[in-house]
Amino acid sequence: MGHHIRTTINHYDDPEDGTPPTPVYVGSAQVNNSRPMIAIPVTVTDITGHESTFTLDTHGFQYHTKPTSFSAFHDEQQIAHDYYRECERLIRDLTNASNVLAFDHKVRRGPSHWHSIKENNAACRGPLHRAHVDQSYDGAVLRLREQFPNETDFTAVSQKRWQIINIWRPLSPILRDPLALCSAPSIPDTDLLPASIIYLKTGKRNESWTVKKPKPSSSHKWYYKHHQQPTEVILIKCFDSDLTCPARRVPHCAVEDPEHITAADRESVEVRCLVFY
């Protein structure tokens, strides 16, 4: 028997009047996310022993055992210089991509309530308890254009299949706030809303998906791996340009396990990569 979790997942409480979700504002010291959310009861299924069933193109996520020799996760520059290269190699090996380019990362080791901290909460980022996808379809294109501002280069890379894939790794064994993922085919695009992220220092705008509260007929299927280890990574597909693929994006978020709410704060690192074929 797996360690299935009966819990809740926070969805965007859409007023359904056509107004867009309130933007998330990211400053150098503070992240402000005041979108109204509603907690929906769910069962999150433990996939332990069945990891090989889930792949990037069938469900939008994939587990893989891959120890790392890198340990300097307190050093942002070393992560970008050394750990990025490791992640790029891993994605190339698993997908047969022709090129992989890591472009961003997030280390999270703060408390579950970090969003409600009034000052300098960016310094103690914790798990994100709101169902989301890091880039909407338009947001993925914005991300690609940012990396390839030259129109000729942008056209060249965008004419073939390309993706955004994150590699998510625990930095210590996880009991509290595990990462849950919603099987991509179980959630239609109509349950997603584009939502802006504004970076106050630069004025740059990105766009993610926020996940609306499901309709009674919805069949969202959520999964996670119990007691995930630092040797076990998750590949998370945030975007796929292939319109025929059944898993073009996968909503995800941290979830509360009622049996482990007093466990140590979760520690994780996530590297975001552009993937080209």
Backbone as JSON, one array per atom type, in Angstrom:
{
  "sequence": "MGHHIRTTINHYDDPEDGTPPTPVYVGSAQVNNSRPMIAIPVTVTDITGHESTFTLDTHGFQYHTKPTSFSAFHDEQQIAHDYYRECERLIRDLTNASNVLAFDHKVRRGPSHWHSIKENNAACRGPLHRAHVDQSYDGAVLRLREQFPNETDFTAVSQKRWQIINIWRPLSPILRDPLALCSAPSIPDTDLLPASIIYLKTGKRNESWTVKKPKPSSSHKWYYKHHQQPTEVILIKCFDSDLTCPARRVPHCAVEDPEHITAADRESVEVRCLVFY",
  "N": [[0.84, -1.2, 0.0], [0.56, 2.19, -0.87], [1.65, 5.39, 0.42], [-0.72, 7.22, 0.4], [-2.08, 10.54, 0.28], [-4.56, 12.28, 1.92], [-5.67, 15.39, 1.46], [-5.61, 18.96, 0.89], [-5.63, 21.08, -2.02], [-4.6, 24.2, -3.13], [-6.44, 26.21, -5.22], [-6.97, 28.71, -7.75], [-9.38, 31.1, -6.97], [-11.53, 31.86, -9.01], [-13.32, 34.68, -9.98], [-14.88, 34.66, -12.2], [-15.67, 36.73, -13.85], [-14.33, 37.71, -15.93], [-12.11, 39.23, -15.27], [-8.56, 39.42, -15.02], [-6.27, 37.29, -13.16], [-4.8, 38.61, -10.15], [-1.59, 40.03, -10.48], [1.53, 38.42, -9.59], [4.0, 39.98, -7.71], [7.38, 40.45, -7.87], [10.02, 41.42, -6.03], [13.39, 42.53, -5.19], [13.72, 41.81, -2.56], [11.26, 40.99, -1.66], [8.4, 38.96, -2.23], [5.21, 39.23, -3.46], [2.14, 37.78, -3.36], [-1.07, 37.89, -3.75], [-3.32, 36.62, -4.69], [-6.68, 35.43, -4.58], [-7.43, 32.31, -3.16], [-8.75, 28.97, -3.1], [-9.23, 26.15, -1.11], [-9.21, 22.88, -2.16], [-10.45, 19.7, -1.49], [-8.53, 16.74, -1.96], [-7.22, 13.53, -3.01], [-3.93, 12.6, -3.02], [-1.98, 10.55, -4.87], [0.42, 8.15, -4.01], [3.17, 7.26, -5.9], [5.15, 5.42, -5.52], [7.09, 2.65, -6.42], [5.87, 2.47, -8.84], [7.04, 4.2, -10.55], [8.06, 4.17, -13.2], [5.86, 4.2, -14.8], [5.14, 6.77, -15.35], [5.78, 9.29, -17.61], [7.4, 11.97, -19.42], [6.0, 12.54, -21.81], [3.59, 11.21, -21.54], [2.38, 11.85, -19.1], [3.49, 14.25, -18.32], [5.43, 14.51, -16.44], [8.34, 13.0, -14.93], [10.09, 10.6, -13.07], [13.43, 10.04, -11.91], [16.34, 8.3, -11.01], [19.2, 9.76, -9.95], [22.06, 10.4, -8.59], [23.95, 13.21, -7.3], [27.12, 14.84, -7.42], [27.47, 17.39, -6.75], [27.44, 19.89, -4.26], [27.3, 22.48, -3.35], [24.96, 24.11, -2.69], [24.32, 26.47, -1.45], [25.56, 28.42, -2.78], [24.94, 30.61, -5.17], [26.21, 31.31, -7.59], [27.89, 29.14, -8.13], [25.98, 27.15, -8.47], [24.78, 28.0, -10.88], [26.97, 27.82, -12.55], [28.1, 25.2, -12.36], [26.18, 23.18, -11.5], [24.09, 23.62, -13.29], [25.2, 22.63, -15.7], [25.28, 19.9, -15.2], [22.54, 19.32, -15.01], [21.7, 19.97, -17.6], [23.06, 17.98, -19.08], [21.79, 15.69, -18.09], [19.1, 15.98, -18.96], [19.5, 15.97, -21.75], [20.43, 13.33, -22.04], [18.17, 11.84, -21.27], [16.12, 12.62, -22.97], [17.04, 12.74, -25.56], [17.45, 15.19, -26.72], [18.7, 17.79, -28.88], [19.92, 20.05, -27.94], [20.3, 21.66, -24.79], [19.49, 24.22, -22.57], [20.05, 25.6, -19.58], [18.4, 28.1, -17.67], [17.54, 29.33, -15.34], [17.02, 29.14, -11.77], [15.73, 27.9, -8.62], [16.24, 27.77, -5.2], [14.79, 26.34, -2.43], [14.24, 26.54, 0.94], [12.82, 27.43, 3.05], [10.16, 28.25, 5.46], [6.78, 26.87, 5.45], [4.9, 28.92, 5.45], [5.98, 31.11, 4.15], [5.19, 33.05, 2.26], [3.54, 34.78, 3.64], [5.17, 36.25, 5.26], [6.15, 39.45, 6.17], [8.37, 41.05, 5.58], [11.24, 40.88, 3.55], [10.85, 38.27, 2.5], [11.8, 36.92, 0.31], [14.27, 35.99, 0.91], [13.9, 33.71, 2.3], [12.63, 31.66, 0.88], [10.1, 29.28, 0.64], [8.2, 26.23, 0.18], [5.76, 26.19, -2.52], [2.47, 26.5, -2.19], [0.36, 26.51, -4.11], [-1.5, 25.62, -6.85], [-0.06, 25.5, -10.04], [1.49, 26.3, -13.22], [4.71, 26.91, -14.4], [5.14, 28.44, -16.74], [2.78, 29.87, -18.95], [1.38, 29.09, -22.22], [1.86, 31.35, -23.84], [3.61, 32.58, -22.09], [5.8, 30.88, -22.19], [6.78, 31.42, -24.73], [7.5, 34.1, -24.35], [9.62, 33.66, -22.59], [11.39, 32.27, -24.25], [11.91, 34.23, -26.19], [13.22, 36.07, -24.61], [15.6, 34.77, -24.13], [16.55, 34.52, -26.69], [16.9, 37.15, -28.21], [17.47, 38.13, -30.73], [15.84, 38.2, -33.8], [16.24, 36.45, -35.96], [17.6, 34.31, -34.77], [15.68, 33.53, -32.89], [13.57, 32.69, -34.57], [14.79, 30.52, -35.8], [15.17, 28.61, -33.7], [12.58, 28.26, -32.81], [11.13, 27.09, -34.81], [11.36, 24.38, -34.81], [10.62, 21.5, -32.73], [10.38, 22.42, -29.33], [10.9, 22.73, -25.79], [10.12, 23.49, -22.33], [11.63, 22.33, -19.53], [11.81, 21.45, -16.17], [14.16, 20.48, -13.67], [13.78, 18.99, -10.66], [14.96, 18.62, -7.43], [15.22, 17.07, -4.24], [16.96, 18.38, -1.4], [17.31, 17.19, 0.95], [15.93, 14.25, 2.53], [12.41, 14.03, 1.98], [9.59, 14.67, 3.88], [7.78, 16.57, 4.82], [5.58, 18.81, 3.15], [5.61, 17.67, 0.4], [6.25, 17.52, -3.19], [3.63, 17.69, -5.43], [2.09, 16.52, -8.44], [-0.03, 17.11, -11.22], [-1.47, 14.92, -13.38], [-1.03, 15.53, -16.74], [-2.93, 14.96, -18.94], [-5.28, 14.8, -17.48], [-6.23, 17.27, -16.89], [-7.83, 19.86, -18.41], [-7.1, 22.55, -20.76], [-8.96, 24.53, -20.32], [-9.24, 24.7, -17.6], [-7.2, 26.23, -16.77], [-5.72, 29.44, -16.19], [-4.17, 32.27, -17.65], [-1.65, 34.1, -15.97], [-0.05, 36.93, -14.67], [3.4, 37.61, -13.88], [5.28, 39.98, -12.37], [8.35, 41.59, -12.42], [9.79, 43.71, -10.31], [12.2, 45.13, -10.22], [13.24, 45.19, -12.82], [11.06, 45.59, -14.43], [10.22, 43.65, -16.08], [7.94, 41.28, -17.5], [6.54, 38.15, -16.96], [4.59, 35.19, -17.71], [2.46, 32.88, -16.22], [0.58, 29.78, -15.7], [-2.28, 29.75, -13.66], [-4.28, 27.59, -11.68], [-7.65, 26.97, -11.94], [-10.42, 26.62, -9.62], [-11.71, 23.36, -9.64], [-14.36, 22.08, -11.76], [-17.41, 20.3, -10.88], [-17.44, 18.05, -12.5], [-14.83, 17.57, -13.05], [-11.74, 15.72, -13.34], [-9.23, 15.79, -12.14], [-6.06, 14.39, -11.55], [-3.84, 13.73, -9.09], [-0.44, 13.24, -8.1], [2.41, 11.97, -6.23], [5.67, 11.26, -4.8], [6.35, 9.37, -2.03], [8.45, 10.24, 0.7], [10.65, 11.17, -0.79], [13.97, 11.08, -2.02], [17.27, 12.72, -1.99], [18.67, 11.62, -4.1], [16.81, 11.23, -6.03], [15.29, 12.62, -8.74], [12.81, 14.82, -10.2], [11.57, 15.32, -13.4], [9.93, 17.97, -14.81], [7.58, 18.93, -17.04], [6.98, 22.01, -18.33], [6.26, 23.24, -20.67], [5.51, 22.44, -24.06], [6.07, 22.57, -27.45], [4.95, 20.89, -29.28], [1.97, 20.29, -30.61], [0.54, 17.95, -30.76], [1.19, 16.34, -28.67], [0.12, 14.56, -25.81], [0.71, 15.52, -23.31], [1.4, 18.52, -22.61], [1.95, 20.35, -20.64], [2.35, 20.53, -17.09], [0.56, 20.95, -14.2], [1.56, 21.74, -10.86], [2.45, 21.64, -7.34], [3.32, 22.25, -3.88], [2.14, 20.08, -1.28], [0.33, 19.58, 1.75], [1.08, 17.1, 4.03], [-0.82, 15.59, 6.37], [0.24, 13.89, 8.29], [2.81, 14.68, 8.68], [3.25, 17.33, 9.46], [4.83, 18.53, 11.34], [7.39, 17.99, 10.68], [10.8, 18.65, 9.56], [11.49, 21.71, 7.74], [11.02, 21.68, 4.23], [13.62, 21.12, 1.83], [14.84, 22.04, -1.28], [15.95, 22.08, -4.75], [15.47, 23.59, -7.87], [15.94, 23.56, -11.3], [15.53, 25.32, -14.28], [15.02, 24.68, -17.69], [15.52, 25.27, -21.18], [14.71, 23.28, -23.92], [15.75, 21.75, -26.85], [15.1, 20.33, -30.12]],
  "CA": [[0.0, 0.0, 0.0], [1.3, 3.43, -0.9], [1.32, 6.4, 1.43], [-1.55, 8.22, -0.26], [-2.36, 11.67, 1.17], [-5.84, 13.0, 1.83], [-5.25, 16.75, 1.81], [-6.24, 19.96, 0.02], [-4.76, 21.81, -2.94], [-5.09, 25.56, -3.33], [-6.74, 26.62, -6.59], [-7.38, 30.1, -7.9], [-10.81, 31.31, -6.78], [-11.85, 32.72, -10.15], [-14.64, 35.33, -9.87], [-15.57, 34.35, -13.45], [-16.22, 37.95, -14.44], [-13.43, 38.12, -17.0], [-10.93, 39.96, -14.79], [-7.41, 38.52, -14.92], [-5.75, 37.12, -11.8], [-3.87, 39.62, -9.66], [-0.21, 39.63, -10.74], [2.52, 38.22, -8.53], [5.03, 41.01, -7.81], [8.64, 39.93, -7.36], [11.06, 42.41, -5.81], [14.67, 41.95, -4.81], [13.64, 41.28, -1.2], [9.9, 40.61, -1.28], [7.49, 38.39, -3.22], [3.83, 39.47, -3.03], [1.16, 36.99, -4.09], [-2.32, 38.09, -3.01], [-4.46, 36.05, -5.41], [-7.59, 34.64, -3.73], [-7.34, 30.88, -3.41], [-9.73, 28.12, -2.42], [-8.65, 24.84, -0.84], [-10.07, 21.82, -2.68], [-10.03, 18.38, -0.98], [-8.06, 15.79, -2.97], [-6.32, 12.46, -2.62], [-2.71, 12.61, -3.82], [-1.58, 9.14, -4.92], [1.84, 7.83, -3.92], [3.53, 6.43, -7.06], [6.29, 4.58, -5.19], [7.01, 1.34, -7.03], [5.27, 2.58, -10.17], [7.63, 5.41, -11.14], [8.29, 4.04, -14.64], [4.59, 4.4, -15.5], [4.93, 8.19, -15.62], [6.81, 9.84, -18.49], [7.18, 13.37, -19.83], [5.04, 12.66, -22.91], [2.29, 10.62, -21.21], [1.8, 12.51, -17.93], [4.08, 15.57, -18.15], [6.51, 14.46, -15.46], [9.09, 11.75, -14.96], [11.04, 10.41, -11.97], [14.67, 9.41, -12.35], [17.35, 8.21, -9.97], [20.44, 10.36, -10.44], [22.83, 11.09, -7.55], [24.77, 14.33, -7.73], [28.32, 15.11, -6.63], [27.45, 18.81, -6.43], [26.95, 20.1, -2.9], [27.38, 23.9, -2.98], [23.66, 24.68, -3.01], [24.21, 27.8, -0.86], [26.34, 29.32, -3.63], [24.16, 30.81, -6.38], [27.07, 31.33, -8.77], [28.34, 27.78, -8.41], [24.84, 26.43, -9.03], [24.63, 28.4, -12.28], [28.15, 27.43, -13.34], [28.39, 23.77, -12.34], [24.99, 22.32, -11.42], [23.37, 23.78, -14.56], [25.77, 21.74, -16.72], [24.83, 18.55, -14.86], [21.13, 19.21, -15.38], [21.62, 19.95, -19.06], [23.47, 16.65, -19.55], [20.78, 14.71, -17.73], [17.96, 16.11, -19.87], [19.92, 15.47, -23.07], [20.5, 11.87, -22.0], [16.85, 11.23, -21.1], [15.17, 13.03, -24.01], [17.7, 12.78, -26.87], [17.42, 16.55, -27.25], [19.93, 18.22, -29.54], [20.56, 21.09, -27.12], [19.59, 22.02, -23.57], [20.04, 25.46, -22.03], [19.5, 25.99, -18.28], [18.31, 29.56, -17.67], [17.09, 29.89, -14.07], [16.87, 28.13, -10.72], [15.21, 28.33, -7.33], [16.5, 26.95, -4.03], [13.76, 26.6, -1.42], [14.5, 25.88, 2.22], [12.14, 28.23, 4.07], [8.96, 27.69, 6.07], [5.59, 26.74, 4.6], [4.12, 30.16, 5.43], [6.91, 32.18, 3.78], [4.52, 34.11, 1.51], [2.88, 35.72, 4.56], [6.18, 37.03, 5.97], [5.95, 40.81, 5.67], [9.6, 41.7, 5.13], [12.37, 40.07, 3.1], [10.5, 36.85, 2.41], [12.55, 36.29, -0.77], [15.48, 35.37, 1.47], [13.55, 32.45, 2.97], [11.63, 31.01, 0.03], [9.7, 27.93, 0.99], [7.38, 25.55, -0.84], [4.66, 26.96, -3.09], [1.24, 25.72, -1.99], [-0.66, 27.0, -5.04], [-1.39, 24.87, -8.1], [0.41, 26.4, -11.08], [2.51, 25.9, -14.19], [5.64, 28.04, -14.38], [4.89, 29.28, -17.92], [1.65, 29.62, -19.85], [1.89, 28.93, -23.59], [2.44, 32.64, -24.23], [4.74, 32.83, -21.21], [6.95, 30.12, -22.69], [7.32, 32.18, -25.86], [8.2, 35.24, -23.76], [10.88, 33.16, -22.04], [12.28, 31.95, -25.38], [12.35, 35.49, -26.79], [14.19, 36.68, -23.7], [16.88, 34.08, -24.31], [16.98, 34.71, -28.09], [16.3, 38.43, -28.62], [17.65, 38.31, -32.17], [14.69, 37.59, -34.45], [16.69, 35.33, -36.77], [17.88, 33.2, -33.86], [14.41, 33.1, -32.33], [12.85, 31.94, -35.6], [15.48, 29.24, -36.04], [14.94, 27.64, -32.63], [11.15, 28.05, -32.56], [10.49, 26.37, -35.91], [11.39, 22.96, -34.49], [10.05, 21.22, -31.42], [11.15, 22.86, -28.18], [10.19, 22.53, -24.53], [10.71, 23.94, -21.07], [11.6, 21.23, -18.57], [12.49, 21.71, -14.9], [14.66, 19.35, -12.87], [13.49, 19.28, -9.25], [15.69, 17.66, -6.58], [15.28, 17.33, -2.8], [18.28, 18.51, -0.82], [17.28, 16.26, 2.08], [14.73, 13.43, 2.38], [11.22, 14.86, 2.14], [8.34, 14.24, 4.5], [6.89, 17.72, 4.88], [5.33, 19.59, 1.92], [6.12, 17.04, -0.83], [5.81, 18.11, -4.46], [2.59, 16.92, -6.11], [1.95, 16.85, -9.86], [-1.32, 16.73, -11.78], [-1.31, 14.29, -14.68], [-1.4, 16.54, -17.74], [-4.18, 14.69, -19.67], [-6.46, 14.86, -16.61], [-6.62, 18.66, -16.65], [-7.94, 20.56, -19.7], [-6.64, 23.95, -20.81], [-10.01, 25.41, -19.82], [-9.09, 24.83, -16.15], [-6.02, 27.05, -16.54], [-5.84, 30.86, -16.54], [-2.88, 32.97, -17.71], [-1.48, 34.98, -14.81], [1.2, 37.68, -14.84], [4.43, 37.77, -12.86], [5.96, 41.25, -12.64], [9.62, 41.75, -11.72], [9.77, 45.14, -10.05], [13.5, 45.76, -10.47], [13.49, 45.36, -14.25], [9.83, 45.84, -15.15], [9.96, 42.51, -16.95], [6.71, 40.52, -17.23], [6.39, 36.78, -17.42], [3.21, 34.73, -17.58], [2.32, 31.49, -15.82], [-0.79, 29.33, -15.57], [-2.84, 29.41, -12.37], [-5.26, 26.52, -11.88], [-8.95, 27.35, -11.39], [-11.13, 25.6, -8.85], [-12.27, 22.42, -10.62], [-15.8, 21.87, -11.85], [-17.79, 19.01, -10.29], [-17.17, 16.96, -13.44], [-13.39, 17.47, -13.28], [-11.12, 14.47, -12.91], [-7.81, 16.04, -11.92], [-5.4, 13.27, -10.89], [-2.62, 14.23, -8.47], [0.51, 12.2, -7.71], [3.67, 12.37, -5.62], [6.46, 10.12, -4.33], [6.54, 9.47, -0.59], [9.8, 10.22, 1.25], [11.57, 11.33, -1.91], [15.36, 11.22, -1.58], [18.09, 13.61, -2.82], [19.13, 10.91, -5.31], [15.66, 11.06, -6.92], [14.86, 13.89, -9.32], [11.6, 14.85, -11.02], [11.54, 16.18, -14.57], [8.61, 18.59, -14.87], [7.4, 19.62, -18.32], [6.17, 23.22, -18.22], [5.79, 23.65, -21.99], [5.93, 21.64, -25.22], [5.53, 23.19, -28.66], [4.29, 19.86, -30.07], [0.53, 20.36, -30.35], [-0.05, 16.61, -30.75], [1.61, 15.63, -27.47], [-0.96, 14.58, -24.82], [1.15, 16.16, -22.06], [2.15, 19.71, -23.0], [2.29, 21.11, -19.44], [1.89, 19.79, -15.91], [0.41, 21.72, -12.97], [2.24, 21.15, -9.7], [2.52, 22.47, -6.15], [3.54, 21.53, -2.63], [0.93, 19.71, -0.56], [0.53, 19.28, 3.17], [0.79, 15.75, 4.5], [-1.24, 15.76, 7.77], [1.05, 13.06, 9.19], [4.19, 15.17, 8.79], [3.24, 18.79, 9.5], [5.87, 19.02, 12.27], [8.71, 17.6, 10.18], [11.68, 19.76, 9.19], [11.15, 22.41, 6.51], [11.49, 21.04, 3.01], [14.74, 21.74, 1.12], [14.85, 21.56, -2.67], [16.5, 22.94, -5.79], [14.81, 23.4, -9.16], [16.61, 24.22, -12.41], [14.63, 25.44, -15.43], [15.82, 24.48, -18.91], [14.99, 25.25, -22.53], [15.12, 22.0, -24.52], [15.57, 21.86, -28.31], [15.24, 19.08, -30.88]],
  "C": [[0.87, 1.25, 0.0], [0.84, 4.36, 0.2], [0.54, 7.51, 0.74], [-1.94, 9.3, 0.75], [-3.76, 12.2, 0.89], [-5.58, 14.4, 2.36], [-6.07, 17.74, 1.0], [-5.18, 20.58, -0.88], [-5.4, 23.16, -3.21], [-5.21, 25.88, -4.81], [-7.14, 28.09, -6.59], [-8.9, 30.21, -7.81], [-11.28, 32.33, -7.82], [-13.24, 33.35, -9.96], [-15.5, 35.13, -11.12], [-16.29, 35.57, -14.02], [-15.31, 38.51, -15.53], [-12.21, 38.89, -16.55], [-9.77, 38.98, -14.65], [-6.98, 38.36, -13.46], [-4.8, 38.25, -11.42], [-2.43, 39.17, -9.94], [0.54, 39.29, -9.45], [3.62, 39.26, -8.76], [6.3, 40.5, -7.11], [9.64, 41.07, -7.26], [12.35, 41.74, -5.4], [14.61, 41.32, -3.42], [12.28, 40.68, -0.87], [9.13, 40.04, -2.47], [6.07, 38.55, -2.69], [2.87, 38.71, -3.94], [-0.15, 37.04, -3.3], [-3.54, 37.55, -3.75], [-5.36, 35.28, -4.45], [-7.55, 33.17, -4.14], [-8.44, 30.16, -2.65], [-9.14, 26.72, -2.3], [-9.65, 23.74, -1.25], [-9.58, 20.47, -2.13], [-9.64, 17.44, -2.12], [-7.36, 14.62, -2.28], [-5.13, 12.48, -3.57], [-2.11, 11.21, -3.73], [-0.06, 9.0, -4.89], [2.2, 6.87, -5.05], [4.71, 5.51, -6.77], [6.09, 3.15, -5.69], [6.43, 1.33, -8.42], [5.86, 3.77, -10.94], [7.74, 5.34, -12.66], [7.03, 4.23, -15.46], [4.45, 5.84, -16.0], [6.1, 8.74, -16.44], [6.44, 11.26, -18.89], [6.09, 13.49, -20.88], [3.69, 12.02, -22.62], [1.6, 11.36, -20.08], [2.34, 13.93, -17.7], [5.17, 15.62, -17.1], [7.12, 13.07, -15.45], [10.07, 11.71, -13.79], [12.28, 9.69, -12.5], [15.65, 9.41, -11.19], [18.69, 8.69, -10.52], [21.14, 11.08, -9.29], [23.62, 12.25, -8.13], [25.99, 14.46, -6.82], [28.39, 16.57, -6.22], [26.85, 19.01, -5.04], [26.84, 21.57, -2.5], [26.06, 24.61, -3.26], [23.37, 25.98, -2.26], [24.92, 28.85, -1.71], [25.63, 29.47, -4.97], [25.01, 30.76, -7.65], [27.55, 29.93, -9.13], [27.21, 26.92, -8.96], [24.73, 26.72, -10.52], [25.8, 27.93, -13.14], [28.28, 25.92, -13.47], [27.14, 22.89, -12.36], [24.14, 22.44, -12.68], [23.87, 22.77, -15.59], [25.33, 20.29, -16.47], [23.38, 18.33, -15.27], [20.95, 19.16, -16.89], [22.0, 18.58, -19.61], [22.4, 15.61, -19.26], [19.57, 14.78, -18.67], [18.31, 15.63, -21.27], [19.9, 13.95, -23.09], [19.12, 11.23, -21.98], [15.89, 11.53, -22.24], [15.72, 12.93, -25.43], [17.57, 14.16, -27.52], [18.75, 16.9, -27.9], [20.67, 19.27, -28.74], [19.66, 21.39, -25.92], [20.28, 23.23, -22.97], [19.34, 25.79, -20.71], [19.51, 27.51, -18.17], [17.92, 30.15, -16.32], [17.05, 28.76, -13.04], [16.27, 28.76, -9.48], [15.63, 27.3, -6.28], [15.47, 27.34, -2.98], [14.11, 25.81, -0.16], [13.83, 26.62, 3.38], [10.88, 27.56, 4.59], [7.77, 27.67, 5.1], [4.84, 28.06, 4.44], [4.93, 31.35, 4.9], [6.24, 33.33, 3.03], [3.92, 35.17, 2.43], [3.88, 36.53, 5.39], [6.23, 38.43, 5.35], [7.2, 41.47, 5.13], [10.64, 40.66, 4.74], [12.04, 38.58, 3.0], [11.23, 36.15, 1.26], [13.8, 35.59, -0.26], [15.17, 34.04, 2.15], [12.44, 31.75, 2.19], [11.37, 29.59, 0.51], [8.88, 27.32, -0.11], [6.21, 26.41, -1.28], [3.39, 26.11, -3.06], [0.11, 26.25, -2.86], [-0.46, 26.28, -6.36], [-1.08, 25.83, -9.24], [1.24, 25.64, -12.11], [3.41, 27.11, -14.37], [5.48, 28.99, -15.56], [3.58, 28.89, -18.58], [2.23, 29.4, -21.25], [2.53, 30.23, -24.07], [3.67, 32.97, -23.36], [5.98, 32.08, -21.63], [7.6, 30.84, -23.86], [8.05, 33.42, -25.36], [9.57, 34.82, -23.23], [11.87, 32.86, -23.15], [12.79, 33.23, -26.02], [13.37, 36.2, -25.89], [15.58, 36.06, -23.88], [17.45, 34.3, -25.71], [16.36, 36.0, -28.62], [16.47, 38.72, -30.11], [16.57, 37.53, -32.92], [15.08, 36.38, -35.3], [16.96, 34.1, -35.91], [16.59, 32.63, -33.28], [13.64, 32.25, -33.34], [13.47, 30.57, -35.81], [15.17, 28.21, -34.97], [13.46, 27.32, -32.44], [10.46, 27.28, -33.67], [10.49, 24.86, -35.7], [10.8, 22.76, -33.1], [10.98, 21.74, -30.31], [10.26, 22.78, -26.93], [10.84, 23.37, -23.43], [10.52, 22.82, -20.06], [12.4, 21.64, -17.34], [13.01, 20.4, -14.31], [14.56, 19.75, -11.41], [14.13, 18.2, -8.38], [15.55, 18.03, -5.11], [16.72, 17.51, -2.36], [18.42, 17.7, 0.46], [16.01, 15.43, 1.91], [13.47, 14.2, 2.77], [10.08, 14.1, 2.8], [7.33, 15.37, 4.49], [6.79, 18.41, 3.51], [5.91, 18.94, 0.67], [5.55, 17.72, -2.07], [4.82, 17.17, -5.13], [2.44, 17.43, -7.54], [0.63, 16.31, -10.38], [-1.12, 16.17, -13.17], [-1.87, 15.2, -15.78], [-2.7, 16.21, -18.48], [-5.43, 14.81, -18.81], [-6.96, 16.28, -16.38], [-6.65, 19.42, -17.97], [-7.42, 22.0, -19.61], [-7.69, 24.9, -20.24], [-9.97, 25.57, -18.3], [-7.88, 25.67, -15.77], [-6.29, 28.49, -16.95], [-4.44, 31.48, -16.61], [-2.81, 34.02, -16.6], [-0.1, 35.62, -14.86], [2.09, 37.58, -13.6], [5.24, 39.0, -13.25], [7.21, 41.35, -11.78], [9.88, 43.25, -11.55], [11.1, 45.83, -10.38], [13.71, 46.08, -11.93], [12.24, 45.77, -15.02], [9.44, 44.71, -16.08], [8.67, 41.8, -16.51], [6.84, 39.12, -17.78], [4.94, 36.35, -17.19], [3.19, 33.24, -17.28], [0.87, 31.06, -16.0], [-1.12, 29.25, -14.09], [-4.0, 28.46, -12.63], [-6.56, 26.91, -11.18], [-9.51, 26.22, -10.52], [-11.85, 24.67, -9.83], [-13.78, 22.37, -10.6], [-16.15, 20.51, -11.26], [-17.46, 17.82, -11.19], [-15.68, 16.74, -13.67], [-12.83, 16.17, -12.73], [-9.61, 14.67, -12.75], [-7.2, 14.89, -11.11], [-4.02, 13.72, -10.41], [-1.77, 13.08, -7.94], [1.71, 12.81, -7.01], [4.43, 11.11, -5.26], [6.76, 10.33, -2.85], [8.01, 9.36, -0.22], [10.85, 10.27, 0.14], [12.97, 11.69, -1.41], [16.14, 12.18, -2.47], [18.66, 12.94, -4.07], [18.04, 10.79, -6.36], [15.21, 12.43, -7.43], [13.52, 13.7, -10.04], [11.85, 15.78, -12.2], [10.11, 16.66, -14.75], [8.5, 19.35, -16.19], [6.46, 20.81, -18.13], [5.6, 23.65, -19.56], [6.33, 22.68, -23.02], [5.28, 22.26, -26.44], [4.8, 22.19, -29.55], [2.81, 19.81, -29.71], [-0.13, 18.99, -30.27], [0.3, 15.83, -29.49], [0.49, 15.68, -26.43], [-0.59, 15.25, -23.5], [2.03, 17.35, -22.42], [2.58, 20.55, -21.81], [1.73, 20.37, -18.23], [1.77, 20.72, -14.71], [1.06, 20.98, -11.8], [2.19, 22.14, -8.54], [2.92, 21.6, -4.96], [2.19, 21.2, -2.0], [1.29, 19.37, 0.89], [0.14, 17.84, 3.45], [0.43, 15.85, 5.98], [-0.39, 14.96, 8.76], [2.44, 13.65, 9.45], [4.26, 16.7, 8.87], [4.28, 19.36, 10.47], [7.27, 18.61, 11.84], [9.52, 18.84, 9.81], [11.22, 20.4, 7.89], [11.77, 21.71, 5.3], [12.65, 21.84, 2.4], [14.8, 21.16, -0.29], [15.53, 22.57, -3.58], [15.81, 22.57, -7.1], [15.54, 24.22, -10.21], [15.7, 24.17, -13.63], [15.45, 25.45, -16.71], [14.97, 24.62, -20.17], [15.58, 24.03, -23.22], [14.77, 22.05, -26.0], [15.83, 20.53, -28.99], [15.58, 19.39, -32.33]]
}
